[in-house]
Amino acid sequence: MEIDREAIVQIVVSTIALLTFVAAAVFVSLNYSSNGGLTEQGGVAIIGAIGLFIVVMLAAGIWMERQEF
């Protein structure tokens, strides 16, 4: 089975974005936890990480759509 270049680029971009989000979530949970839960600042930080993930995926999708493979 042959995978075309566009599919490979989509997989790589999605994987990088996902790993970045997971790293941000781990960073927030390690630095903003208290008594087994997140602090208020940690909640805001995780919402920020989710928002950043959405913006990055949106930008990546627009960029990939405009590429000519």
C-alpha positions in Angstrom: 0.0 0.0 0.0 1.4 3.3 -1.1 0.8 6.5 0.9 1.0 9.7 -1.0 3.0 12.7 0.1 0.0 14.8 1.2 -1.1 12.1 3.7 2.4 11.8 5.1 2.5 15.6 5.7 -0.9 15.5 7.3 0.1 12.7 9.7 3.4 14.5 10.6 1.7 17.8 11.3 -1.1 16.2 13.3 1.3 14.2 15.3 3.5 17.2 16.1 0.5 19.2 17.2 -0.8 16.4 19.3 2.5 15.8 21.0 2.8 19.6 21.7 -0.6 19.6 23.3 0.2 16.6 25.5 3.4 18.2 26.6 1.6 21.4 27.5 -1.0 19.4 29.4 1.7 17.5 31.3 3.5 20.8 32.0 0.4 22.4 33.4 -0.6 19.4 35.5 2.9 19.3 37.0 3.3 23.0 37.7 -0.3 23.9 38.7 -1.5 21.0 40.8 -2.5 21.1 44.4 -3.8 18.2 46.6 -4.4 16.0 43.6 -6.2 18.6 41.5 -5.5 21.7 39.4 -5.5 25.1 40.9 -7.5 28.0 39.4 -4.5 29.1 37.5 -4.0 25.6 36.3 -7.5 25.5 35.0 -7.0 28.7 33.1 -3.7 27.4 31.8 -5.2 24.1 30.5 -8.0 26.0 28.8 -5.3 28.2 27.2 -3.5 25.0 26.1 -6.7 23.7 24.5 -7.3 27.0 22.8 -3.8 27.0 21.5 -4.1 23.5 20.2 -7.3 24.5 18.3 -5.6 27.5 16.8 -2.6 25.5 15.7 -4.7 22.8 14.1 -6.8 25.4 12.3 -3.6 27.1 11.0 -2.1 23.8 10.0 -5.3 22.8 8.2 -5.5 26.1 6.3 -1.8 25.8 5.4 -2.2 22.2 4.2 -5.3 23.0 2.2 -3.3 25.7 0.3 -0.4 23.5 -0.5 -0.2 21.8 -3.9 1.2 18.3 -3.5 
